[in-house]
């Protein structure tokens, strides 16, 4: 297997330290090498627990249900939560349903927000008789100053007015509690908003520990036109300890986990045009995934690896995306360190809780709302306690009947989102002492940047790989 | 006419022991009570031309168990009823902590009642 054998000529000439590989490959396979010193570096280890159970579709069968079921489950879950928070927020004010609203009586209502957007593409526009001026180029963002919000619960809906609730911040699908009163015009004048807030967080031990790192990469797009295999190979060599001197290898030995957050492979789309594939094209179609498997085998032989599906990967379209099939990775799935995971993905390493997606939830928020940067979108999803509030309205999702798996019940310590344009990181604090590290992982094929998180202090830094010689 | 069984007698047999009588045909056109127009002796929902699988759904009419189950279907507190079997909806109501009445579960598991909600197949 290439990549496992150390560069023998270089090793022979210097005092060598050899990174002991994960016990999957015995050391006796390298007879040609002369090791001057027996200074073997051990890779650090960490405990891992996968918490993807809620995102897996085990026995769900589709019985023709509609999305009203998942909206009901979401509303019920969050309404119970908001009802319990309302007395602390505004004591002595009644909570009522929308149908029970009376004019000029101040009360609290709880429901799902719906944002009526003028520019949102609607299938019915194709059938409208008047060909109004529709912009030819679809904007990336469908916000318009005339957007309005409506609150809906199972008894009715009411239009919202006032300047407290800004339509540009909210999206359809968020459940909130609102304080206000009904006006003469029949709409509800909002005076204050209560969001669910950050969920409770399990305390993670703060005792000083050694440095252990988790590496995040996304948007590898292996097989695509923008990806550079050399860049990815350099990253793998660094992680597996084949690059650099002792000090460098010592740093690499502290890496305990690798997460591939989506879009790891890019298929040649030109072949998928509905025509029958010639056998030559069939082998061309499977080349990217084979190439990825070769790369991942090198990583899996060294340390635990999680691979999540993304929007371009061969997985299902609607969230939660199911794990990529192990048959796609014949080489790497032979290792027990290789884990194919769902998107969104939730796991714990050394009792630190991670939660993340391949980017679809944040990208969809960006189309329908405004924020100063991606971290603000991420913070909003945590404060709304919902990973993907725009599902199933504008983001595909499975029509669950009795639950909403995107509800965040326990606050993660690290919240990551893949396939973003730029690397960004931030720290947010909750009202009950929760601390969350937010990470935007950039697309590796465009930027050559991977993110490294230190588990000891939840600090992040980047690893960037360039292959251009500057002239 | 597509009644494959061809039994006109069966088709018109609507005498129930519970004492609710079928109103005569002449009254049907005037008696358009919204609540029961679709089920009470008229063939609006199941016009004979469209019955292709044999017998029409005669159990549709007054039946205490079915009535109780329909009230359960229509109760907003337990969420939408379409697209789920009644038992699944009951289980969901229980797991969400809504305390649905126990009799409904007993009825669904023990007796021969329609498993699907009242709108199933009609919407």
Interface residues (C-beta under 8 A of the other chain):
Chain A: X63 X64 X65 X66 X68 X69 X72 X73 X76 X77 X80 X154 X155 X399 X401 X402
Chain B: X76 X77 X79 X80 X82 X83 X84 X85 X88 X91 X92 X95 X96 X97 X98
